[in-house]
Amino acid sequence: MHFVLFYDVVDDYVTKRAPYREAHLALVRAAYGRGELVLAGALTDPADGALLVFRGASPEAAESFAKLDPYVTNGVVRAWRVRQWNTVIGDGIP
């Protein structure tokens, strides 16, 4: 099962994320290394959000990630939400 973490970000996100980027990427790498995070990246043109795709039986990994993410805790992400994604084809589909 997949869960998508959506980030809505502040204006001038690319500049404002800079002080927290390394800590954010460390969290990303750790989640990916544990097999929880499948894909992650910022939206561009315009740079107004990000998507992170998690794999698991519940939304817990995605929710925990967001609560610890320095982008969230430092106000660079103004809102986040997790949605279950009913994937039908691709890597990790039984």
N, C-alpha and C positions, 0 to 999 in steps of 0.2 A: 504494500500500500504506500502511496506517496502523499506528502503534505507539502503545500507551497506556502512559504513565508513571504508575504508581500510587505515591502517597506515603502512608506510615503516619506519623502525627505524634505528638508528645509530648502529655501532658495539658496543658491550658491553652494549647493551640497558638495561639489567637487573640491572647492577650497576649504570649506568648513570641516570636512572629514579628515583632512591631512594630519592633524595632530594625533588622531586615533587610529589611523590606517593600519599601522603595524600590529597593534593589539587586536584589531578586528580580524586581520588576515591570520593571525596566530589562532584565533578562535575558529575561523573557517577551516584552517588546515587540521586542527585537532578533531573537529566534527567529521571531516572527510576521512581522516585516518581511522576513526572508529566505525566507518561505514554508514554513518547516519546521514551525512550530506552527500547528495548526488551531483548537483549542479548549483552554481551560484554566480551572480554577476549583476552589475548595475545596468539600468536602462539608459539609453543615450538618445540624443536628438528628439526631445530634450532630456537632459539628465535629471529626471524627476522621480526616480524610484529604483528599486532593486527587487530581484526575485531570488529566492533560495529554495531548492527542492530537496526535501528530506524523505528518507525511506524508513518505514517502521510500522508498527501495529497501532500506534496512537500518535496524536500531535505533540506529545510530550517533548520530544527532542527539539522540535522546531520552536516551541514555546520557551523552553529553557534557554535555547540559544539566544533568542531575542532578549530575554530578561537580563542576560549577561553581556550582551554585545555593547562595546563602548560607544558605538554610534547611537544606540538607543539611550544608554545611561547618561550620555553627554548632550542629548538633545539634537543630534544631527538627523536622527529619524524622528519625525513628528508623530507618526502613527504606524502601527503594524498590525497585521492580522494573519491568521493561519487558516487555510482552507484545504480540505481533503480533495485530492485530485484523483479521479477515477481513470487511471491510465489503462489503455488497452493494448498498447504495443510499445516495445522498447526494452532497453536493458533493465533487468530486475523484475520483469513481469513473469509471474509463474505460468 
